[in-house]
């Protein structure tokens, strides 16, 4: 069974940086898009960034210019480099990897990693 293992979360002061990683426990066939979502207390989960199989990226307006998503297909890994962090970036961050294999679409989710930014 595929599991996505996240790492890199933690506590940082405003203006600092963190790098999140998300790796699949086993090889995923037909990997398509990858992405990162976040959920703050009392709020809905929101898309932070996504990257297509061709490398096209998409960012939430609130993180444009500060966050960078990248992927390593050989390692089944997606990264999120977060710079100039703000207290409002505090949330649990979840990665996702989409698979489209023989017409079957599956979205895998990570377990979530806490990011806390203090002012």
Residue frames relative to the residue before (quaternion, step in Angstrom):
aa qw qx qy qz dx dy dz
X 1.0000 0.0000 0.0000 0.0000 0.00 0.00 0.00
X 0.4446 -0.7093 0.4829 0.2568 3.55 -0.91 0.92
X 0.0178 -0.7593 0.6504 0.0115 3.52 -1.04 0.87
X 0.2529 -0.7343 0.6081 0.1647 3.55 -1.08 0.74
X 0.1597 -0.8006 0.5757 0.0464 3.53 -0.70 1.16
X 0.1679 -0.8020 0.5703 0.0582 3.54 -0.65 1.17
X 0.0279 0.7778 -0.6278 0.0103 3.53 -1.21 0.55
X 0.6462 0.5710 -0.3802 0.3345 3.54 -1.31 0.24
X 0.5250 0.6277 -0.4295 0.3819 3.57 1.20 -0.11
X 0.2148 0.7812 -0.5708 0.1329 3.53 -1.30 0.15
X 0.6073 -0.5331 0.4476 0.3829 3.48 -1.32 -0.45
X 0.0775 0.7854 -0.6090 0.0792 3.55 -1.00 0.85
X 0.4807 -0.6467 0.5026 0.3132 3.54 -1.17 0.53
X 0.6490 -0.5087 0.3891 0.4106 3.55 -1.21 0.50
X 0.7510 0.3326 -0.2904 0.4910 3.53 -0.96 0.97
X 0.5983 0.5901 -0.3477 0.4158 3.55 1.26 -0.27
X 0.4023 -0.7063 0.5392 0.2202 3.53 -1.38 -0.04
X 0.0224 -0.7496 0.6605 0.0363 3.50 -1.32 0.51
X 0.1794 -0.7591 0.6136 0.1226 3.54 -1.22 0.51
X 0.1915 -0.7835 0.5860 0.0777 3.53 -0.69 1.16
X 0.1079 -0.7703 0.6255 0.0604 3.54 -1.16 0.73
X 0.0547 -0.7796 0.6237 0.0128 3.54 -1.15 0.64
X 0.0069 0.8212 -0.5663 0.0706 3.57 -0.55 1.20
X 0.4228 -0.6905 0.5297 0.2528 3.54 -1.02 0.84
X 0.5162 -0.6774 0.4367 0.2899 3.56 -0.98 0.88
X 0.7714 0.0977 -0.0646 0.6255 3.56 1.21 -0.55
X 0.6643 -0.5016 0.3599 0.4214 3.55 -1.23 0.30
X 0.1996 -0.7574 0.6120 0.1093 3.54 -1.03 0.90
X 0.2949 -0.7597 0.5567 0.1611 3.55 -0.77 1.04
X 0.8273 0.2271 -0.1635 0.4871 3.55 -1.10 0.70
X 0.1814 0.8056 -0.5464 0.1400 3.59 1.04 0.69
X 0.1587 -0.7792 0.6032 0.0618 3.53 -0.92 0.97
X 0.8262 -0.0883 0.0852 0.5499 3.58 -0.52 -1.11
X 0.1603 -0.7346 0.6486 0.1183 3.50 -1.36 0.43
X 0.0635 0.8338 -0.5460 0.0510 3.57 -1.09 0.49
X 0.3059 -0.7071 0.6033 0.2061 3.47 -1.45 0.01
X 0.1024 -0.7529 0.6488 0.0412 3.52 -1.08 0.90
X 0.1126 -0.7781 0.6070 0.1161 3.54 -1.28 0.18
X 0.1170 -0.7778 0.6147 0.0581 3.50 -1.24 0.55
X 0.1937 -0.7705 0.6015 0.0832 3.53 -0.66 1.16
X 0.6581 -0.5151 0.3593 0.4153 3.60 -1.16 0.47
X 0.8384 0.1730 -0.1491 0.4948 3.55 -0.88 1.00
X 0.6852 0.4452 -0.2843 0.5015 3.58 1.27 0.08
X 0.5604 -0.5924 0.4582 0.3538 3.52 -1.29 0.35
X 0.5712 -0.5595 0.4613 0.3846 3.53 -1.23 0.44
X 0.0735 -0.8083 0.5841 0.0061 3.55 -0.93 0.92
X 0.5233 -0.6178 0.4881 0.3260 3.53 -1.20 0.60
X 0.2433 -0.7601 0.5891 0.1264 3.54 -0.95 0.95
X 0.7701 -0.1922 0.1813 0.5806 3.56 0.81 -1.04
X 0.0573 -0.7777 0.6245 0.0437 3.53 -1.23 0.54
X 0.1237 -0.7710 0.6207 0.0700 3.53 -1.26 0.47
X 0.3743 -0.7494 0.5070 0.2032 3.54 -0.77 1.06
X 0.6911 -0.4555 0.3532 0.4361 3.55 -1.30 0.10
X 0.6984 0.4555 -0.2621 0.4859 3.56 1.17 -0.56
X 0.6117 -0.5943 0.3339 0.4015 3.56 1.28 0.02
X 0.4546 0.6696 -0.4672 0.3559 3.60 1.23 0.12
X 0.1933 -0.8108 0.5475 0.0741 3.54 -0.80 1.05
X 0.0962 -0.7642 0.6362 0.0441 3.52 -1.27 0.54
X 0.0822 -0.8195 0.5672 -0.0006 3.57 -0.88 0.97
X 0.5093 -0.5747 0.5330 0.3554 3.52 -1.23 0.49
X 0.6043 -0.5878 0.3921 0.3682 3.57 -1.05 0.74
X 0.6563 0.5586 -0.3104 0.4011 3.56 1.01 -0.81
X 0.7627 0.3495 -0.1997 0.5063 3.61 1.18 -0.38
X 0.4101 0.7255 -0.4694 0.2918 3.58 1.24 -0.08
X 0.7991 0.2593 -0.2181 0.4966 3.53 -0.93 0.95
X 0.7256 0.3853 -0.2373 0.5184 3.59 1.25 -0.22
X 0.7680 0.2902 -0.1496 0.5509 3.59 1.03 -0.79
X 0.0905 -0.7777 0.6201 0.0506 3.54 -1.19 0.64
X 0.1874 -0.7709 0.6016 0.0934 3.56 -0.82 1.04
X 0.0476 0.7794 -0.6235 0.0391 3.56 -1.08 0.76
X 0.1944 -0.7872 0.5767 0.0995 3.54 -1.25 0.32
X 0.1664 -0.7284 0.6543 0.1168 3.52 -1.30 0.52
X 0.2836 -0.8075 0.4931 0.1561 3.55 -0.13 1.28
X 0.6239 0.5546 -0.3463 0.4282 3.58 1.01 -0.72
X 0.7459 0.3692 -0.1973 0.5180 3.56 1.15 -0.65
X 0.3712 -0.7352 0.4853 0.2935 3.60 1.27 0.03
X 0.5054 0.6601 -0.3843 0.4015 3.54 1.05 0.84
X 0.1073 -0.7556 0.6429 0.0654 3.52 -1.17 0.74
X 0.1974 -0.7906 0.5756 0.0688 3.55 -1.04 0.88
X 0.0885 -0.7516 0.6462 0.0985 3.52 -1.31 0.37
X 0.1494 -0.7732 0.6138 0.0558 3.54 -0.53 1.23
X 0.0733 -0.8119 0.5791 -0.0099 3.56 -0.63 1.16
X 0.0222 -0.8010 0.5971 -0.0387 3.54 -0.61 1.20
X 0.8185 0.2188 -0.1715 0.5027 3.56 -1.29 0.33
X 0.0940 0.8479 -0.5151 0.0828 3.54 0.92 0.91
X 0.2109 -0.7670 0.6000 0.0852 3.52 -1.16 0.79
X 0.6440 -0.5218 0.3730 0.4171 3.61 -1.14 0.43
X 0.6552 0.5223 -0.3209 0.4416 3.60 1.04 -0.65
X 0.5611 0.5697 -0.3966 0.4509 3.59 1.27 0.01
X 0.4504 0.6955 -0.4475 0.3363 3.58 1.26 -0.14
X 0.3318 0.7117 -0.5465 0.2910 3.57 -0.70 1.13
X 0.4703 -0.5660 0.5550 0.3878 3.50 -1.38 -0.09
X 0.2131 -0.7926 0.5647 0.0865 3.55 -0.78 1.08
X 0.1142 -0.7939 0.5970 0.0182 3.54 -0.90 1.03
X 0.2526 -0.7457 0.5912 0.1749 3.56 -0.97 0.81
X 0.0976 -0.7690 0.6241 0.0980 3.52 -1.27 0.34
X 0.0984 -0.7458 0.6552 0.0685 3.52 -1.24 0.64
X 0.2161 -0.7845 0.5731 0.0975 3.54 -0.77 1.08
X 0.1257 -0.7796 0.6111 0.0545 3.51 -1.05 0.85
X 0.0409 -0.7608 0.6475 0.0159 3.56 -0.98 0.90
X 0.1365 0.8145 -0.5324 0.1857 3.51 -0.12 1.35
X 0.8312 -0.0959 0.0093 0.5476 3.57 -0.55 1.21
X 0.7427 -0.4314 0.2167 0.4640 3.57 0.96 0.90
X 0.6234 0.5211 -0.3418 0.4722 3.58 1.26 -0.13
X 0.1788 -0.7791 0.5954 0.0806 3.54 -0.81 1.07
X 0.0164 0.7732 -0.6326 0.0414 3.53 -0.97 0.99
X 0.1590 -0.7573 0.6253 0.1013 3.57 -1.00 0.83
X 0.1704 -0.7762 0.6026 0.0727 3.53 -0.70 1.12
X 0.1862 -0.7882 0.5811 0.0796 3.56 -1.10 0.80
X 0.4243 -0.6525 0.5620 0.2800 3.50 -1.22 0.59
X 0.6198 -0.5803 0.3917 0.3545 3.54 -1.31 0.28
X 0.5534 -0.6111 0.3928 0.4074 3.57 1.25 -0.26
X 0.0369 -0.7757 0.6298 0.0124 3.53 -1.09 0.76
X 0.4233 -0.7317 0.4843 0.2255 3.55 -0.87 1.00
X 0.0569 -0.7483 0.6602 0.0297 3.54 -1.05 0.89
X 0.0247 -0.7988 0.6000 -0.0344 3.54 -0.71 1.12
X 0.0818 -0.7940 0.6024 0.0044 3.56 -0.73 1.11
X 0.1813 -0.8025 0.5628 0.0801 3.56 -0.61 1.14
X 0.4484 -0.7005 0.4928 0.2556 3.54 -1.12 0.70
